[in-house]
């Protein structure tokens, strides 16, 4: 970022605290499974993470909440312009972009990683099926891996190995979400599960779209296969804890621990995802957060 930017400095921004509170409110409202992990971070890193999450959430909402693909496409184009202008210091009354612009400067986040998030969300406008895991992984790396890499830069690690672990942890979280949200995605005419994996287990994608409660005898085996894939990604991704400060590691363990607990629930009852969205109680999540702060 150029030193001649007209953006006010971190300390001189008169409405800085108001902008930070706006990011915190949005994150607390929408990131119920991540928020407890974020609380382990020191304040300046926590606020930076809030700005990343808030931006990603707002971009995602352009597609999820749009009444038509045309309106969604306009929203995505608007977000691209918003990002470009915001990083030049032109964020006017946009509190999320105000904090995000400072986050990019302070933690040396490549703007291309923010563009990747937009690219991933835009894929939902033209792609609702993924034939193979490699295809799905490309999508997940944009909508989740890119966020993981940016968070890792905030945590304090930016070498190639750390970023690879972050990428895989993002994939693990996203795959867990996909397994949990089968019904919700089907209602939007989307299947994020690899179609070749479904067919290999004797399952018809059309049955998921029709929300058939018992799509076939191969469902348990299919879920077990995807669960093991996710667990392998968690094992790799959590090696990142060895490369970041203790509070960042606690944040990672909390977020991953919550989602691994959801994954365990899915593994124990694969058909539960066909009946509704699996969620954890606040007490369970607090317990995971407490254990995560104590260490591995």
Buried (B, 14 or more C-beta within 10 A) or exposed (E): BEEEBEBBEEEEBEEBEEBBBBBBEBBEEBBBBBBBBBBBBEEBBBBBBBBBBBBBBBBBBBBEEBEEEEEBBEBBEEBBEBBEBBBBBBBEEBBBBBBBBBBBBBBEBBEEBBBBBBBBBBBBBEBBBBEEBEBBBBBBBBBBBBBBBBBBBBBBBBEEEBBBBBBBBBBBBBBBBBBBBBBEBBEEEBBBBBBBBBBEBEBBBEBBBEEBEEBBEBBBBBBBBBBEBBBEBBEBBBBBBEBBBEBBBBBBBBBBBBBBBBBEBBBEBBEBBBEEEBEBEEEEBEBBBEBBBEEE
